[in-house]
Amino acid sequence: MRVLIVSDNHGEERICRSAHEEQKCDINIHLGDSEFPYSYEEMQMFHCVRGNCDKDENYPMSGFLDDVKIFYTHGHKHKIKGDSREILAKKAEEKQAKYALYGHSHVAKVERIGSVFCINPGSISRSRSNIEETYAVLDTVKDHLTFFNRRHNVVEEYDLNQIY
């Protein structure tokens, strides 16, 4: 399955819809800090969680998709800005997830912690890294991850089986 992963658009309209329309994935996940109400039309295309800047308490704090073994959360409650995503990976392992998706740091990143691939798509609106604003597409059949920029061009690609 192809999974669209976006995060941290911070009130910017249409950019998440643009990624959704361009990628046409099987599953779409928004990792928080949209700053939109839960009922906002653009968010209805996504499985969403609440970020630290989201005021609407109707958003869940995390989610789990059993059929693709994905645990997803914004990350601020899992201390992801430190040197390690150990807390996040442990939570994912408890759910028997293969993938742990998170946002919050605005930094695109992929790493393997134990048996879990921890993936941050970066911020689609406000990057805090040396690369531009990004979102990601995960292919769960091939274990392949691609980061795209706002113009939908490939920024980086990873074969997850090569990450240790």
PyMOL commands that set and color helices and strands:
alter all, ss='L'
color gray80, all
select helices_A, chain A and resi 15-23+41-45+66-68+76-78+86-94+160-162
alter helices_A, ss='H'
color red, helices_A
select strands_A, chain A and resi 2-6+27-30+47-48+62-65+70-73+99-101+108-113+116-121+134-139+144-149+154-159
alter strands_A, ss='S'
color yellow, strands_A
deselect
rebuild
show_as cartoon
